[in-house]
Amino acid sequence: MTINIPTYPDLAGKVAVVTGGSGGIGAATCRLLAANGARVAVNGRDEARVRAVVDEIRSRSGQAIGVAADVTDFAAIERMRERVEHELSPVEVLVAFAGGGGPPPGPTAQITEAEWHSAIDGNLTSTFLTLKSFLPAMIERGSGSIITMASSAGRVLTRAPTAYAAAKAGVVMLSRKVADEVGAHGVRVNCLAPDSILTERIQNLMTEDQKQQRAASFPLGRMGTPEDVALATLFLSSESSSWLTGLTLDMAGGRIML
Ligand SMILES: NC(=O)c1ccc[n+]([C@@H]2O[C@H](COP(=O)([O-])OP(=O)(O)OC[C@H]3O[C@@H](n4cnc5c(N)ncnc54)[C@H](OP(=O)(O)O)[C@@H]3O)[C@@H](O)[C@H]2O)c1
């Protein structure tokens, strides 16, 4: 999708870390932040995917470094933060998007302990650990914008797996609690809750018929794109949203209105 990228001048030169920046929504977010002059640290577990996003940004004269790390591992997040602070400078924008759906939906009693822990660790604990690592420096400097990633699955009943839905609902409340706690220190925390974003992964999972049916289920008549989410992230990263914190933004083409 070709979009006109809006410009937020205050983002130029800022350091932004995007967890889950090596694919899907996170990669689109890295591209838009870099197009706004931010210096972007692209994170994911797979080094080759991280490098591909960094190379693409640099090929368009943007500034980016790649930092492969598993954000379910606090020590790995701390190493990532130290590297970003050393190679770029303290982080002003933290985009905590790493996560994912996990096993297919099924009866709750049939979820294995391993599947449960994997969904909670990969979505909720990873967000907590990321905030735990980056918050102290933001609080000390008295500024920062954090954007977390929930899902419509954590907002209303959907067909998503139970553990994923519970994890994403947890991200909503985690984000609110932290927003309340750190607002007085000049740090803002906002949360996104998208539904049905047509990433490359989802493009490959759905047939054309399924996509059309899903698109028709939204009042706005289409599924979301990674750029839709990235555009909201740009706004929440920038000072243009300086009066917003603790918000959960439902991004569902009008289907969810809470
Ligand atoms: N697409 C949707 O419709 C949708 C809707 C609502 C919410 N979301 C949420 O939006 C976020 C991004 O989803 P997406 O659809 O863009 O997914 P995606 O295309 O699968 O990309 C996920 C990204 O997260 C990274 N990642 C996953 N686990 C990680 C970990 N433990 N440590 C570091 N990086 C990790 C992946 O890289 P590696 O695999 O290389 O680690 C990849 O860069 C997720 O939190 C997802 O739950 C998506």
The ligand as an SDF file (V2000), in Angstrom:
LIG
                    3D

 48 52  0  0  0  0  0  0  0  0999 V2000
   -1.4570   -9.0880   12.6890 N   0  0  0  0  0  0  0  0  0  0  0  0
   -2.5630   -8.9120   13.4190 C   0  0  0  0  0  0  0  0  0  0  0  0
   -3.6890   -9.0520   12.9190 O   0  0  0  0  0  0  0  0  0  0  0  0
   -2.4500   -8.5180   14.8670 C   0  0  0  0  0  0  0  0  0  0  0  0
   -3.6450   -8.1550   15.5290 C   0  0  0  0  0  0  0  0  0  0  0  0
   -3.5650   -7.7760   16.8680 C   0  0  0  0  0  0  0  0  0  0  0  0
   -2.3400   -7.7580   17.5290 C   0  0  0  0  0  0  0  0  0  0  0  0
   -1.2150   -8.1450   16.8640 N   0  0  0  0  0  0  0  0  0  0  0  0
    0.0440   -8.1170   17.6130 C   0  0  0  0  0  0  0  0  0  0  0  0
    0.9580   -7.2690   16.9380 O   0  0  0  0  0  0  0  0  0  0  0  0
    2.2890   -7.7310   17.1900 C   0  0  0  0  0  0  0  0  0  0  0  0
    2.9920   -7.9570   15.8490 C   0  0  0  0  0  0  0  0  0  0  0  0
    2.2360   -8.8910   15.1370 O   0  0  0  0  0  0  0  0  0  0  0  0
    2.4620   -9.1910   13.5850 P   0  0  0  0  0  0  0  0  0  0  0  0
    1.1760   -9.7050   13.0750 O   0  0  0  0  0  0  0  0  0  0  0  0
    3.1450   -8.0560   12.9500 O   0  0  0  0  0  0  0  0  0  0  0  0
    3.4370  -10.4530   13.7550 O   0  0  0  0  0  0  0  0  0  0  0  0
    4.6040  -11.0620   12.8410 P   0  0  0  0  0  0  0  0  0  0  0  0
    4.4700  -10.6380   11.4340 O   0  0  0  0  0  0  0  0  0  0  0  0
    4.6320  -12.5000   13.1840 O   0  0  0  0  0  0  0  0  0  0  0  0
    5.8640  -10.3600   13.5010 O   0  0  0  0  0  0  0  0  0  0  0  0
    6.1550  -10.5850   14.8390 C   0  0  0  0  0  0  0  0  0  0  0  0
    7.4770   -9.9280   15.1520 C   0  0  0  0  0  0  0  0  0  0  0  0
    7.7770  -10.1210   16.5370 O   0  0  0  0  0  0  0  0  0  0  0  0
    9.0470  -10.7590   16.6420 C   0  0  0  0  0  0  0  0  0  0  0  0
    9.0460  -11.5460   17.8510 N   0  0  0  0  0  0  0  0  0  0  0  0
    8.1250  -12.4590   18.2490 C   0  0  0  0  0  0  0  0  0  0  0  0
    8.4560  -12.9620   19.4520 N   0  0  0  0  0  0  0  0  0  0  0  0
    9.6040  -12.3410   19.8330 C   0  0  0  0  0  0  0  0  0  0  0  0
   10.4380  -12.4110   20.9710 C   0  0  0  0  0  0  0  0  0  0  0  0
   10.1700  -13.2450   21.9810 N   0  0  0  0  0  0  0  0  0  0  0  0
   11.5280  -11.6200   21.0290 N   0  0  0  0  0  0  0  0  0  0  0  0
   11.8120  -10.7560   20.0270 C   0  0  0  0  0  0  0  0  0  0  0  0
   11.0660  -10.6540   18.9230 N   0  0  0  0  0  0  0  0  0  0  0  0
    9.9680  -11.4320   18.8150 C   0  0  0  0  0  0  0  0  0  0  0  0
    9.2060  -11.5230   15.3340 C   0  0  0  0  0  0  0  0  0  0  0  0
   10.5380  -11.7480   14.9760 O   0  0  0  0  0  0  0  0  0  0  0  0
   11.2920  -13.1780   15.1670 P   0  0  0  0  0  0  0  0  0  0  0  0
   10.3150  -14.2420   14.8420 O   0  0  0  0  0  0  0  0  0  0  0  0
   12.4860  -13.0930   14.3000 O   0  0  0  0  0  0  0  0  0  0  0  0
   11.6550  -13.1640   16.5990 O   0  0  0  0  0  0  0  0  0  0  0  0
    8.6000  -10.5200   14.3580 C   0  0  0  0  0  0  0  0  0  0  0  0
    9.5110   -9.4750   14.0700 O   0  0  0  0  0  0  0  0  0  0  0  0
    2.1600   -9.0040   18.0350 C   0  0  0  0  0  0  0  0  0  0  0  0
    2.3080   -8.6480   19.4010 O   0  0  0  0  0  0  0  0  0  0  0  0
    0.7300   -9.4570   17.7540 C   0  0  0  0  0  0  0  0  0  0  0  0
    0.1930  -10.2220   18.8080 O   0  0  0  0  0  0  0  0  0  0  0  0
   -1.2380   -8.5200   15.5350 C   0  0  0  0  0  0  0  0  0  0  0  0
  1  2  1  0
  2  3  2  0
  2  4  1  0
  4  5  1  0
  4 48  2  0
  5  6  2  0
  6  7  1  0
  7  8  2  0
  8  9  1  0
  8 48  1  0
  9 10  1  0
  9 46  1  0
 10 11  1  0
 11 12  1  0
 11 44  1  0
 12 13  1  0
 13 14  1  0
 14 15  2  0
 14 16  1  0
 14 17  1  0
 17 18  1  0
 18 19  2  0
 18 20  1  0
 18 21  1  0
 21 22  1  0
 22 23  1  0
 23 24  1  0
 23 42  1  0
 24 25  1  0
 25 26  1  0
 25 36  1  0
 26 27  1  0
 26 35  1  0
 27 28  2  0
 28 29  1  0
 29 30  1  0
 29 35  2  0
 30 31  1  0
 30 32  2  0
 32 33  1  0
 33 34  2  0
 34 35  1  0
 36 37  1  0
 36 42  1  0
 37 38  1  0
 38 39  2  0
 38 40  1  0
 38 41  1  0
 42 43  1  0
 44 45  1  0
 44 46  1  0
 46 47  1  0
M  CHG  2   8   1  16  -1
M  END
$$$$
